Amino acid sequence: MPDVLNTPAVLIFCAAVLAVLFFALGGELRLFSWMGIAKPAPPALSAMVDELAERMNVKGKVRVFVVELPQVNALAWQRNRAIGFSGALLEVMTDKEVRAVAAHELGHMLEPAWARGVRTAHLFAYLPLIPLVKYGGPFAAPIGFVLFISFFIAYVRFSHRFEQRADRAEHEAIGDPAAYAMCLTKLHQANVTPAVMPGKQTHPHLYDRLLAGGIQPDFPRPQPPSRAKLILAVLTTTFAVALLVLVMFGGIAVCLQLLGYDVRLEAREPKHDVSSE
């Protein structure tokens, strides 16, 4: 954003709003399809989802995709009425486990309209903070920070609640706690995700999800990873990247000076043409 609120600033902000609007209207799946990342699922997988959607009283046709992502994961696009399975997930899970994952994702299709509205509003919630912090004066930065953290925490709690709701929908539809427990365990193992994470996350902890499904894990509840170490790792990575960028630009400046270019930032005074005086 420019340092002053002007026409280019307004145009940049409007472009950002349009970009978010694209994704809010289901642009992510369209983008994946255009890039060849998301492809229609095999007929057998689509038929399984159709049968399960009918059992769960999910209204309307639900499209099914295979998404070429490296993680073992599944996605639900409520706006597009579609769900997707990563190719990695289909490789490591049995048919029963894939069916359990599909029931969870279809559970998101049963969310009330107001919940879908909250998900859409969350995409736009952070945009007004940009001009607020940039042009709002000396107190705008701390206010923007507080609002950012507030929006983030509120959405984490909202998402956590509806992930639990989708889990319950899966339990009612499948009635096979062992299959769901195994698919969750495989997902966490393949993605190297701890069974208990620090603090509240958008998804319940694996350990708690197993207990909620009636499965008692054969290991005690582990301690969550250190949050301090996570923050330290982020700060260290940020410092390393900033230092690398600084060195890179310093090297470019030295090279330009060696080539005879003046890279000083201050404006040079115009030279007098002595021949015309």
HELIX and SHEET records of a PDB file:
HELIX    1   1 THR A    7  ALA A   24  1                                  18    
HELIX    2   2 GLY A   27  TRP A   34  1                                   8    
HELIX    3   3 PRO A   43  ARG A   55  1                                  13    
HELIX    4   4 GLY A   87  VAL A   92  1                                   6    
HELIX    5   5 ASP A   95  MET A  109  1                                  15    
HELIX    6   6 ALA A  113  ALA A  125  1                                  13    
HELIX    7   7 LEU A  129  TYR A  135  1                                   7    
HELIX    8   8 ALA A  140  ILE A  174  1                                  35    
HELIX    9   9 PRO A  177  ALA A  190  1                                  14    
HELIX   10  10 LEU A  206  ALA A  212  1                                   7    
HELIX   11  11 ARG A  227  LEU A  258  1                                  32    
HELIX   12  12 VAL A  274  SER A  276  5                                   3    
SHEET    1   A 4 ALA A  38  PRO A  40  0                                        
SHEET    2   A 4 ARG A  63  VAL A  67 -1                                        
SHEET    3   A 4 ALA A  82  SER A  86  1                                        
SHEET    4   A 4 ALA A  74  TRP A  77 -1                                        
END                                                                             
